[in-house]
Each structure stands twice: as structure tokens, then as C-alpha cells.
């Protein structure tokens, strides 16, 4: 892995780089540790994976400046859409398929919850999923109280469910993954240091990660919209 990228990442984040030597094989293992003193291989560092993906996108931008200028705001919109999909693909590898499905479901439900809250605020009404005992919201004066919180959701696995809720990272873990990944990605797309993109590609190859999207994919997606 290009040491310049690792140095840049550690200098701008809470991570430290450690080079560990296996006493038996004498092979060196590149690792990162965070402020909580957790140590893990670089391939398992959520922030660094996002950083590498961002660097890959930034490298491809240099070859398409005129096209990006013509695309204007559409470029950033498409990048954000592709990034959401890429986050799930990375999560699928690092947290597992079940956690990815669980995160996707709850992310959709959170959007619905925000819409419900907006409707409650706009029309001064109370909305709750499913049937509820309306009397529990009645105040001492006899009026009905209005709650402003978003609806809460519970997922229950049944026979033939496509998600195994017994072997799954909870939603807070997957949310932390997204935050760490996107923080790294944001740092990566703004990196301004010379490097050989083949080093990054070798990192993906060594760890069985698929290549991230590049500007070429974004431009292709824009062309398909017409």
C-alpha cells in the first residue's frame, strides 16, 4: 500500500499506523489503531476503506475536468447516489449480508418516520403505525396531547424471512460504519498528493474488494439519463 496515503490518512484522522511483525512467519502486517486502543488490519478499518474509495474517485477526476464542468450540480448528485450504493456494498463485505439488509430497511423506515413527523407538525395531528389506544394521549383537561417524535419501528423475523435477526450487527453499529466510511471518503476525495493508482488497485485485489466507482462511471450514468 502506498505509504503516502496511509500517512495522509493518519495525519488527518484519529487513527495511528502500526507495523506488526509475526514472530513465526516474520511477515509484516500493516495495522491501524484508533483512540479507543482497538487495533485491526487496514482492510478492516471502515474509515480507511472509505478514504481509499474517495482517493480512487479523486484520481479519476483529473482526466475529466471539462466534462465535470459541463455537468455542474448533476455530478455531485450522481456521486451521492452511487456513494449510497457503494456504502452498502462495502458493508456487505465488512459487516455481512444480514447487517446490510437490516441497515437498508431501517434507513428506509427512518425516512418514512421523518415524513410522518413533518405531517404531524404541518397539520397538528398524531400519527402512529398500527392501532393504538387513543385514550393514552388524552390530557387531564380532556384534550388530546400531540407527540412530535417520529414513529418507532420493530422488525420481527418470521418463517422464510430474508434477514436473520439472530446473527446481525445492530443498527447503531451499521450507522457507525456509514459515518466512519463517509468521513474517510470525504477526506479521500479532497486529497491532493501524488500517488500511483495501481497501488490502490492492488490493495483492493489483495483484500478481495471490488473496485470503487470512478468519474467514468458517473459520466456514463449521466449519459444514460438522456
N, C-alpha and C positions, 0 to 999 in steps of 0.2 A: 504493500500500500504506500502511496506517495506520502513521505513524512511531512511535507509541507501542509498537506490537507489536515493531517492529524494535529499538527502543531497549531494551525489556524483554528481548528475546532476547539481544542482545549483552552487556547488563549481567550476565546470569546464565549465560553460556557463554564459550567460548574464542574466539568469533568477533568480528571487527571489521567495522563498516559502512563502505563506501566508495561515494561517488557519483562516477562517471566520466562525463565529457562527451566525446562523439565529436566530434573536430575537424572532420570532414567534414559531418556532419548536424546538429551542435550539439545532438543529442538526449542526454539524460541516461540513464545506465544504473545502476541500483541493484545493487551487488555486495557480497558478503561475503568475508572472508578469514579463515583460521584461523591457528593458532600455527605451522604449517609454511610460512607465507607463500604458500599457494595462494590464488588469487583466482578467484571464479566467480560467475556470476549467481545471484541469490537463488533462482530456480526450480530451480537445480541443487544447492542446499545441502540435504543429506539431513536435517540436524538441524532446519533451519527449516521444511521441509515437514512433519515430524512435529510441530513446535511449532504451526504453523498448524492442523493437523488436531486437535490437542489443544485449542486455543483454541476451535475451532468446536464441539467437544463440550461444553466448559465453558459456552459461551454458551447452549446449548440446555438445560442442566441447570436454569437459573434458573426456567424456566417449568414445571418438573415435580417440584418438591421433594416434595409429598405422595406422588406415585406412586413415587418413588425410595425414600422411607422405607418404603413397604409392600413393595417388592421385596427390601429388605435385601441379603444377600450375593449373591443371584441377579444383581443389577445388575452388580456387578464381574465376575462370571463371564462374563456375556454380552459385556461390554465387551472383556474379554481375548480372547474367541473372535473377535469382529468385528475386533479390532485385528490379530490374526494374518493375517486375510484381507486387511485393508487394507494391511498391510506388503507383501504380495506384489503387490497391485495397483500400489502406488507403485513398487516395484522393477521391475515390468514396464515402466513408463514410463521410469525413470531409468537402469536397467541393461540393459534388453532382455529379451525373452521367454525366450531361451535361458538367461540367468543366473537368471531366476526359476524355471524348471523345475529347473535344476541345484541351486539352493538348497533347493527343496522336497524333492527326492529325498534330498539329504544330511541335511536336517533330520529326515526320517523315519528314515533309517538311523542317525542318532545316537541316536534314542530306542530303536531296536532294540538298539544297542550297549550302552546303559545297562542295558537289561533283561538282556542276556547277562552283563554284569559282575555284576549282582545275583545271577543264578543261580549264577555261578561262586563268589561269596562265600558264598552261603547253603548250597550243597551241597559246597563244596570240590572243584569239578571244573574241567576245562579245556574250553572251548568255542571252536572256531574255524570260520569259514564254509568250506565246501568240504572236500575231502580233504586231509589233512596227513600228514607223516611223523612219527609219534608218537615215534620214537626221538630226535628232536632235542630233546625236552623231558626226556629221561632224565638224571638227575644222576649224578655219579661213584659214588655209593653204590648206584646201581641203581634208586632211586625215581624216580618221575615228578615233575618240577617243575610247580608251578602258577603260571601267569601271571595277574595280576589286571587287566591292561589290557583295555580294550574292543576288540572286533573292529574291524579296519580294512577299508575297502571301496574298491574300484576300479571306476569306471564306464567302460565301453568302448562306444563308438558302433558300431553295425553298420548294414547297409543298411536304409534306411527308418526309422532311429531318429528319434524326435520331438525330440531335442536335438542341436544341432550343437556338439560339444565343441571344435571348432577356433576358433570365434568366440564366446567366452564369458568372462565375468569369473569368476575362480576363487572358490572357496567362502569364502576369507578375506575377499575384497572384499565379497561379499554379506553375510557375517556382520558386517563393519564397518558396512555400510549399515543393517542391522537395529538395531545398537547405537546408532548416531547418531540414527536415526529415533526409536527408543523413548525415548531421553534427551530429545529435543525434545518428543515427545508428552507425557511425564510433566511437563515444565515447563509445557507449554501448558494441560493440564487443571487445573493449580493456579494459573493466572494470575488475578489479581484487579485488573484495570484496566479502565476503561470503554472501549469501542470499538464501532464500527458494524460489525455482522456483514456488511453489504453490501460493505465494503472487502475483507474476506477472500474473499467470494464472487467479487468482481471479479478478485482475484489468481488464483483457480482458472480463471476464464473466460479471462483473458489468456494463461495458460500451457497451456491445453487439458488441465487436470487435472479429473477428475470430483470432485464434492463428496464430502467425507468423511461417515462416518455420524454421526448426531446421536442425542440421547436418544430422539427419536421412533422411530427405527429399533430401538433397544434395547427400548423398551416393546412395540413391535409384535412383536418376536421373542419376548418373554416371553409375550405373549398367545397366540402360535401354539403354545407349548409345552403349553397346556392343552386 
